[in-house]
Amino acid sequence: MPQLNPTPWFAILAFSWLVFLTVIPPKVMAHTFPNTPTSKSTEKPKATTWNWPWH
């Protein structure tokens, strides 16, 4: 039964992890955000109360 022979499957597993750990992370980390984040002001906006009739 060839599926019990670990030789080709271990090589495929090792090669796939080698690709995952060396090729893919630089490609993922090369992506940049289209908009640069801006800092928010530290002032809190003035909260207005609601004048809704609740009954």
N, C-alpha and C positions, 0 to 999 in steps of 0.2 A: 504494500500500500504506500504510494509515494507521498501522501500527505503526512505520514509519520516521520519522514526524513527531515530533520530540522535544518539541514545545511542550506538549501536555497531560501527557506523562509526566514532564517536568522539573518542572512545577508540582505534580503529585501528589507527587513525590519531595521537593521543597522543603517542601511543606506537612506531609508526614508527619514529616520531621525537625524541623520547627518544633514540632509537637505532642510529639514524643519528648523534645525538649530543654527545653520550657517547661512542659508540663502534667504529664507523668508523674513527673519527679524529686521535686517537692514532695509528691505523693501517696505515693510510696514512702518518702520520708524522714519522713512523718508517722506511720508505724507505730512503735509502741513495744513493748518487751518486756513481757510480763505479770508477770514476776518481776524484782525489782531484784537485781543481783548482790551477793553478800556476800563480804567479804574472808575468805580462809582464814587459819588460824593458821599461824604460822611454825614451830611445833614439829613435828618429824617423829614420826610414830607409832612406837612401839617394835616392832621386827620380831621375831617369834618364829620359832624354827627348827622345821622339820618333823621329826617322829620317825617317818618312814615307813620300813618295811623295803623296800629296793630290790632284794633278791635272793630 
